[in-house]
Amino acid sequence: MASKGNCKAKDCVREAIARHYCRMHYRLWRRGEMPKPRYKTCTEEKCRKPRFKGSLCEQHYQAKRGGSAAAAPASAAPAATAPEAASS
């Protein structure tokens, strides 16, 4: 079997086995722990979940949306009734 060369991770001289990484760095890449992860992950600190919307996972997206979504319906309700009252 022909050699695939050395691992492309910085300062690593082990033999590459897959995706130009050695066995150790390939495992890290698959878990999303390398600088360029396998999948795009949430941008919140220490969160490795896949992105859901924008740059956040579903949990962080819902948490951020929950804070602003609660204020939006309250402010939207009076605006919706005002035009109806004006047209009557």
Biotite code that builds the C-alpha atoms (Angstrom):
import biotite.structure as struc

atoms = struc.array([
    struc.Atom([0.000, 0.000, 0.000], chain_id="A", res_id=1, res_name="MET", atom_name="CA", element="C"),
    struc.Atom([1.377, 3.419, -0.910], chain_id="A", res_id=2, res_name="ALA", atom_name="CA", element="C"),
    struc.Atom([2.105, 5.963, 1.802], chain_id="A", res_id=3, res_name="SER", atom_name="CA", element="C"),
    struc.Atom([-0.349, 8.863, 2.023], chain_id="A", res_id=4, res_name="LYS", atom_name="CA", element="C"),
    struc.Atom([2.239, 11.228, 3.483], chain_id="A", res_id=5, res_name="GLY", atom_name="CA", element="C"),
    struc.Atom([2.332, 13.033, 6.792], chain_id="A", res_id=6, res_name="ASN", atom_name="CA", element="C"),
    struc.Atom([-0.540, 14.447, 8.814], chain_id="A", res_id=7, res_name="CYS", atom_name="CA", element="C"),
    struc.Atom([-1.527, 17.980, 7.788], chain_id="A", res_id=8, res_name="LYS", atom_name="CA", element="C"),
    struc.Atom([-2.071, 19.093, 11.412], chain_id="A", res_id=9, res_name="ALA", atom_name="CA", element="C"),
    struc.Atom([0.449, 21.662, 12.593], chain_id="A", res_id=10, res_name="LYS", atom_name="CA", element="C"),
    struc.Atom([3.684, 20.145, 13.985], chain_id="A", res_id=11, res_name="ASP", atom_name="CA", element="C"),
    struc.Atom([2.524, 16.548, 13.453], chain_id="A", res_id=12, res_name="CYS", atom_name="CA", element="C"),
    struc.Atom([4.792, 14.089, 11.626], chain_id="A", res_id=13, res_name="VAL", atom_name="CA", element="C"),
    struc.Atom([2.656, 10.954, 11.932], chain_id="A", res_id=14, res_name="ARG", atom_name="CA", element="C"),
    struc.Atom([1.517, 9.071, 8.848], chain_id="A", res_id=15, res_name="GLU", atom_name="CA", element="C"),
    struc.Atom([-1.788, 10.274, 7.417], chain_id="A", res_id=16, res_name="ALA", atom_name="CA", element="C"),
    struc.Atom([-4.561, 7.692, 7.302], chain_id="A", res_id=17, res_name="ILE", atom_name="CA", element="C"),
    struc.Atom([-7.672, 9.648, 6.288], chain_id="A", res_id=18, res_name="ALA", atom_name="CA", element="C"),
    struc.Atom([-8.453, 13.168, 5.032], chain_id="A", res_id=19, res_name="ARG", atom_name="CA", element="C"),
    struc.Atom([-4.713, 13.888, 5.278], chain_id="A", res_id=20, res_name="HIS", atom_name="CA", element="C"),
    struc.Atom([-4.816, 13.497, 9.083], chain_id="A", res_id=21, res_name="TYR", atom_name="CA", element="C"),
    struc.Atom([-3.163, 10.902, 11.306], chain_id="A", res_id=22, res_name="CYS", atom_name="CA", element="C"),
    struc.Atom([-5.378, 8.633, 13.394], chain_id="A", res_id=23, res_name="ARG", atom_name="CA", element="C"),
    struc.Atom([-5.432, 10.982, 16.410], chain_id="A", res_id=24, res_name="MET", atom_name="CA", element="C"),
    struc.Atom([-6.135, 14.182, 14.467], chain_id="A", res_id=25, res_name="HIS", atom_name="CA", element="C"),
    struc.Atom([-8.744, 12.433, 12.311], chain_id="A", res_id=26, res_name="TYR", atom_name="CA", element="C"),
    struc.Atom([-10.657, 11.456, 15.463], chain_id="A", res_id=27, res_name="ARG", atom_name="CA", element="C"),
    struc.Atom([-10.450, 15.031, 16.724], chain_id="A", res_id=28, res_name="LEU", atom_name="CA", element="C"),
    struc.Atom([-11.669, 16.334, 13.356], chain_id="A", res_id=29, res_name="TRP", atom_name="CA", element="C"),
    struc.Atom([-14.643, 13.938, 13.386], chain_id="A", res_id=30, res_name="ARG", atom_name="CA", element="C"),
    struc.Atom([-15.620, 15.145, 16.872], chain_id="A", res_id=31, res_name="ARG", atom_name="CA", element="C"),
    struc.Atom([-15.366, 18.775, 15.729], chain_id="A", res_id=32, res_name="GLY", atom_name="CA", element="C"),
    struc.Atom([-12.394, 19.602, 17.939], chain_id="A", res_id=33, res_name="GLU", atom_name="CA", element="C"),
    struc.Atom([-9.968, 20.684, 15.221], chain_id="A", res_id=34, res_name="MET", atom_name="CA", element="C"),
    struc.Atom([-9.614, 24.327, 14.107], chain_id="A", res_id=35, res_name="PRO", atom_name="CA", element="C"),
    struc.Atom([-11.565, 23.525, 10.941], chain_id="A", res_id=36, res_name="LYS", atom_name="CA", element="C"),
    struc.Atom([-14.328, 21.180, 12.164], chain_id="A", res_id=37, res_name="PRO", atom_name="CA", element="C"),
    struc.Atom([-16.145, 18.558, 10.154], chain_id="A", res_id=38, res_name="ARG", atom_name="CA", element="C"),
    struc.Atom([-19.468, 20.357, 10.405], chain_id="A", res_id=39, res_name="TYR", atom_name="CA", element="C"),
    struc.Atom([-20.368, 23.944, 11.097], chain_id="A", res_id=40, res_name="LYS", atom_name="CA", element="C"),
    struc.Atom([-21.010, 24.229, 14.806], chain_id="A", res_id=41, res_name="THR", atom_name="CA", element="C"),
    struc.Atom([-22.713, 26.711, 17.112], chain_id="A", res_id=42, res_name="CYS", atom_name="CA", element="C"),
    struc.Atom([-20.683, 29.837, 17.834], chain_id="A", res_id=43, res_name="THR", atom_name="CA", element="C"),
    struc.Atom([-21.556, 29.960, 21.546], chain_id="A", res_id=44, res_name="GLU", atom_name="CA", element="C"),
    struc.Atom([-18.543, 29.269, 23.764], chain_id="A", res_id=45, res_name="GLU", atom_name="CA", element="C"),
    struc.Atom([-17.855, 25.545, 24.333], chain_id="A", res_id=46, res_name="LYS", atom_name="CA", element="C"),
    struc.Atom([-20.910, 24.478, 22.312], chain_id="A", res_id=47, res_name="CYS", atom_name="CA", element="C"),
    struc.Atom([-20.195, 21.839, 19.657], chain_id="A", res_id=48, res_name="ARG", atom_name="CA", element="C"),
    struc.Atom([-23.764, 21.233, 18.491], chain_id="A", res_id=49, res_name="LYS", atom_name="CA", element="C"),
    struc.Atom([-24.580, 21.567, 14.775], chain_id="A", res_id=50, res_name="PRO", atom_name="CA", element="C"),
    struc.Atom([-25.895, 24.921, 13.604], chain_id="A", res_id=51, res_name="ARG", atom_name="CA", element="C"),
    struc.Atom([-29.647, 25.325, 13.354], chain_id="A", res_id=52, res_name="PHE", atom_name="CA", element="C"),
    struc.Atom([-30.218, 28.910, 12.185], chain_id="A", res_id=53, res_name="LYS", atom_name="CA", element="C"),
    struc.Atom([-27.668, 31.586, 11.558], chain_id="A", res_id=54, res_name="GLY", atom_name="CA", element="C"),
    struc.Atom([-24.631, 30.704, 13.619], chain_id="A", res_id=55, res_name="SER", atom_name="CA", element="C"),
    struc.Atom([-26.436, 29.092, 16.576], chain_id="A", res_id=56, res_name="LEU", atom_name="CA", element="C"),
    struc.Atom([-27.600, 25.598, 17.501], chain_id="A", res_id=57, res_name="CYS", atom_name="CA", element="C"),
    struc.Atom([-31.319, 25.046, 18.095], chain_id="A", res_id=58, res_name="GLU", atom_name="CA", element="C"),
    struc.Atom([-30.997, 25.408, 21.879], chain_id="A", res_id=59, res_name="GLN", atom_name="CA", element="C"),
    struc.Atom([-29.107, 28.729, 21.778], chain_id="A", res_id=60, res_name="HIS", atom_name="CA", element="C"),
    struc.Atom([-31.296, 30.032, 18.947], chain_id="A", res_id=61, res_name="TYR", atom_name="CA", element="C"),
    struc.Atom([-34.476, 29.339, 20.937], chain_id="A", res_id=62, res_name="GLN", atom_name="CA", element="C"),
    struc.Atom([-32.972, 30.893, 24.068], chain_id="A", res_id=63, res_name="ALA", atom_name="CA", element="C"),
    struc.Atom([-32.043, 34.103, 22.265], chain_id="A", res_id=64, res_name="LYS", atom_name="CA", element="C"),
    struc.Atom([-35.314, 34.161, 20.341], chain_id="A", res_id=65, res_name="ARG", atom_name="CA", element="C"),
    struc.Atom([-37.316, 33.529, 23.513], chain_id="A", res_id=66, res_name="GLY", atom_name="CA", element="C"),
    struc.Atom([-36.030, 36.713, 25.120], chain_id="A", res_id=67, res_name="GLY", atom_name="CA", element="C"),
    struc.Atom([-36.910, 38.928, 22.164], chain_id="A", res_id=68, res_name="SER", atom_name="CA", element="C"),
    struc.Atom([-40.016, 36.995, 21.061], chain_id="A", res_id=69, res_name="ALA", atom_name="CA", element="C"),
    struc.Atom([-41.780, 37.622, 24.383], chain_id="A", res_id=70, res_name="ALA", atom_name="CA", element="C"),
    struc.Atom([-41.524, 41.385, 23.875], chain_id="A", res_id=71, res_name="ALA", atom_name="CA", element="C"),
    struc.Atom([-42.573, 41.331, 20.223], chain_id="A", res_id=72, res_name="ALA", atom_name="CA", element="C"),
    struc.Atom([-46.161, 39.989, 20.593], chain_id="A", res_id=73, res_name="PRO", atom_name="CA", element="C"),
    struc.Atom([-46.922, 42.444, 23.424], chain_id="A", res_id=74, res_name="ALA", atom_name="CA", element="C"),
    struc.Atom([-45.871, 45.413, 21.312], chain_id="A", res_id=75, res_name="SER", atom_name="CA", element="C"),
    struc.Atom([-47.522, 44.011, 18.188], chain_id="A", res_id=76, res_name="ALA", atom_name="CA", element="C"),
    struc.Atom([-50.944, 43.504, 19.817], chain_id="A", res_id=77, res_name="ALA", atom_name="CA", element="C"),
    struc.Atom([-51.762, 47.210, 20.408], chain_id="A", res_id=78, res_name="PRO", atom_name="CA", element="C"),
    struc.Atom([-50.558, 48.100, 16.919], chain_id="A", res_id=79, res_name="ALA", atom_name="CA", element="C"),
    struc.Atom([-52.897, 45.471, 15.428], chain_id="A", res_id=80, res_name="ALA", atom_name="CA", element="C"),
    struc.Atom([-55.937, 46.779, 17.307], chain_id="A", res_id=81, res_name="THR", atom_name="CA", element="C"),
    struc.Atom([-55.250, 50.437, 16.585], chain_id="A", res_id=82, res_name="ALA", atom_name="CA", element="C"),
    struc.Atom([-55.970, 50.282, 12.813], chain_id="A", res_id=83, res_name="PRO", atom_name="CA", element="C"),
    struc.Atom([-59.179, 48.315, 13.424], chain_id="A", res_id=84, res_name="GLU", atom_name="CA", element="C"),
    struc.Atom([-60.404, 50.900, 15.918], chain_id="A", res_id=85, res_name="ALA", atom_name="CA", element="C"),
    struc.Atom([-59.525, 53.736, 13.538], chain_id="A", res_id=86, res_name="ALA", atom_name="CA", element="C"),
    struc.Atom([-61.462, 52.196, 10.647], chain_id="A", res_id=87, res_name="SER", atom_name="CA", element="C"),
    struc.Atom([-64.631, 51.613, 12.744], chain_id="A", res_id=88, res_name="SER", atom_name="CA", element="C"),
])
